[in-house]
């Protein structure tokens, strides 16, 4: 990867990208997604009172897991949590859990939520699952469980927050100052954030990397033709930008 690329994703949501990037100096990282702790009281009570009711804890990404572990440590629930089966969707999340004293299983390196589900079903179809989640976000893994009528409790642990004026000012100054030729638009939400935070940025002057076919369709509707397209996973996005 020799090109300078603007990336606006949250680092923990894009952990596989940053963990595997060989040349970080070529990434201009201005994260437009910021989060703060937000605990679902009802789900917290349900898990605290009956932790043994949950056979699995499913970890979709590093961001959710960090906030979940923050709550776990505050509530003194670590020992109860260690007795559950923890399945992680990606290697950075699995490594983080291990560092927190939680044995974690990574069903498939560079895998997708469906790989976690298939692995889980090979172990047992009994018992409920706990899924640390973000407020207002429809995440793939719990949706797959519900499609199969498997019990899952989505435990809200964080929510997206508004960027502060100082953060916005800093990002705009850096975007105006730094030299970059490519912009990664990893999902449709990132396209909206990009245009909102940087209204003066003429996207047609840059080479756009699309994170998925769905993003590509949106870009084409807006008169933008991406030069590269990933398949929607962070591993694919990493490979796409590494090959530039």
N, C-alpha and C positions, 0 to 999 in steps of 0.2 A: 504494500500500500504506500504510494508516494504522494497521493493527492491530499490536500487539506480539506477536511470534511466537517461541516457544521452538524452537530448532533444535539437534539433537544430532549432526549429521553431521560427519565429518572435513572440514576446509576444502578439502583437496586433492582429496578424492573428490567434493566438491560444488562444484568450482571454477567451473562454469558458473552455479551459483546465485549465488555471491558476486561473480563478475565482472560479472554483469548486474543485480544488485539496485540499484535507484535510491536506496533509502533504508535504509542499513545500520543507522541508529540504531533502527529498529523490529525488528531481529533480536536476540534474546537467544541468543547462540551459546555453548552449553556442550557442547563436543565430547566425546562418550562413546566415540569410537573413536580410540585412540592406537596408534602403530606404532613399531617400531624396526628397524634394519637386520638382515637375516638373509640371508646369501648361500648359495645352493645350490652347493656346491663342485664337484659333478660337471658341472653345467651351465656353471659359470664356466670350467672347464678345457676343455670342449667348444667354447665360443665363443672363448676365448683362443687355442687352438691352431689353429682353422680358422675365422676370422671370415668368410672369403670364401665359406664354405659357406652363408651366410645372405644371401638376396637382399633380404629385408625385415626391418625392425624395426617391430613394431606396438605402438603406445602406447595403452592403453585408458583411462588416466586420469593426472592430474598426480601423484598420490601415487606410483604405481609408477615413473613416469618420473624423479621426483626421486631416489629411492633408487637407481635404475639408473644415473643419471648420476653419483651419488656414487661408486659402484663403478667406473665407467668412468674417472673422473678419478684415482682412487686407483691403478688398474692401468695407467694410461698408454695406454688403448685408444681415445682420442678420434679419432686419425687414421684408424684402421681403421673406426671407427663412422661417420665422415663419408662413407665410400664406399658405405654401404648406403642403401636406399630407406626413408625413415621416414614412416610413415603414422600420423596422430593422430586420435583419435576426437572431440576437442573443441578449440576455439580456445585456451583457456588452456594446454593441453599443447603445442600447436603453437608458441605464442609463447614458452613456456619453452625448448623445444628450440632455437629460433632464437637465444635469448639465450645459449645454451650453445655456439653455433657449429655446430649441427646443422641443416641444411636439412630442413624438415618439410613434408609435404603434408597439408592438411586436406580430405579428399574432399567433405565436406558440413558446413556450419556448422549446429550443432544436430542433427547426425545420430546414427545408432546404429551399433553394431558391424557390422551387416549392410551398411551403406553403405561402410565401410572394405573389407570383404571383396569387394564387387562392384567397387569401384575397382581393387583389387589384381588381380582376375582379368582386368580389361580390359587391364592392362599385360602380364602373363605368368602362365602357370600353372606355370612352372618355378621351381625354387629353394625352399629352406626359409625359414621365418619364425622370428624370435626374438620372444618376447613376455615382457617384464618383468612378473612376477606377484607376488601376495601369498601367503604360505604358508597353505594350508588353504582358499583361496578358489576356488570354481569360477566362472571368468569366461567371459563369453559369447563373446568373439571367438575364443579358441583352441578352444573347443568347436565353433564353426561350422566352423573349419578341419578339425578331426578328422572331422566329419560328412562332409566332402567328400574325405576321405583325403588331405588336403594336409599335408605335413610341417611341424610346428611344435614348437619347443622352448620350454617354459615355464620361464623363468629366475626362480626365487624371489629377490627382492631385499629383502623385508621381511616382518614378521609382526606381528600384533596383540599389543599388550602390555597388561598389567593396569594400570589407573589407580592412581597412588600414593594414599596416605592423604591427603596434602595436597591433591591434585587433587580427590579426592572431597569433602573437607571444604569446599573453596572453591566447588565447583559447588552443593553443597547449601545453603550460605549464600546464594549468589546467587539460586538458585531460590526460596528462602524470602523474600528481600528484594525481588526485582524484580517488577514488575507486568506480567504477560502474560496475554493472553486466548485465544491459539491455541497449539496444539502441532503441529508437523510430525512425522509418523511416516513417514519416507521409505522404510523397508523393514521386513521382519518382524524382523530382528535389532535394529533401533533400538527397536522396541516392547519387546522383552525387556530391552534395556539400560536403557531408561527406567524400567521397573517395578523393576528391580534396584537402580539407583542412587537412585531417588526413591520408595521404598516408601510414603511417607506422602502422595504426590501423588494427589489424587482426580481421576482423568482425566475423570470425568463432569461436572466443573465447568468444563471447558474445551471450546473448539471445536476439533475434531480435523481436521487436513488429512491426507488419505491420499496417499501417494506413488504408489500403483498400485492396480489392481483387486484384486490378490492381497492387498495390505495391507488393503484395505477388507473383504474376506471374513474375514480374521483378526480385525479389529476388531469386526465384527458378531457373530462367534462369542463375543467377550468382552463383548458387551452395549454396545458403543460404536458410535454412528452418526456417521461423518465428515460434515462440512459441505461439504467439497470433495474432489475426487479428481483426481489427475494421472495421466498415462499410463505412468509408470515412468521417464521421462527427467528429467534435471535442468532442461532447458529448459522442459519442461512444468510441473515443480514451480515454477520461477521465475515463469512466467506465471500459474500458479494463485494464488500468494500475492500477486503484484503486483496482481491484480484484486480483492483483498478490499476 
